[in-house]
Amino acid sequence: KSIETKSESIDIASSAPRGGGMLFPDDPEAEFDFDAEDECPLLFGSRLNSMKDRPDLCPNTDVSNSVRNWVHRQSTISGLGCVDFNYPQHFHQWSAKEAKEALHEANLIAGTVCLRYPHHQFQQGAMTHPDPEVRKQAIEMTKAAAQVARELGAEEVCVWSAYDGYDYPLTVDYADKWKQIVHAFQQCCDAYPDIKFSLEYKPTDENTRFFIVPTTAAAVCLVED
């Protein structure tokens, strides 16, 4: 389906950004002309882990708790069009190919692959872990998430660096930690130039009081470096 503007007809399915976001025409003065029966030019998703709770609210679906069934349950919710997966947690029991097939069957698409570094492995840091071997493992895991995103047809990997921070001022070498996270993202971006890497950064977190990239300004500096 398409919507008409003053200047052009926009195909929603091909033009809407993956993983949500507003669809703007190139003409800033263009006006949308659609009624209540037309499709909304936005793409909505939901937290996939929420699908494992209260299966009784999803009649006529398999009550077993598998990621495949969570995807199916999400397809029963009117208005949802995409699925954001957690990596590696949602890919322990099936492949990206199988996940894409399940999305197709459910008439959904992949939005974003959200990185969740396992606590037991990275509780002292992921991209800024004091052990260079563990930092390498974090980088390889990030690349693996990007590969899954590529196979799913998604365009983005969202990195939640829950453990890349510190609890008290002056307890880390700021310059050293900054170089480590810049180096890590450089490797990931160079390996997957077709994938967008975004940061789910927080000024504070339950795992570290201060994140290495705590502000939008710091994120811009990270991009520049």
Secondary structure, 3 states (H helix, E strand, C coil): CEEECCCCEEEHHHHCCCCCCCCCCCCCCCCCCCCCCCCCCCCCEEEHHHHHCCHHHCCCCCCCCCHHHHHHHHHCCCCCCEEEEEECHHHCCCCHHHHHHHHHHCCCEEEEEEEECCHHHHCCCCCCCCCHHHHHHHHHHHHHHHHHHHHHCCCEEEEECCCCEECCCCCCCHHHHHHHHHHHHHHHHHHCCCCEEEECCCCCCCCCCEECCCCHHHHHHHHHC
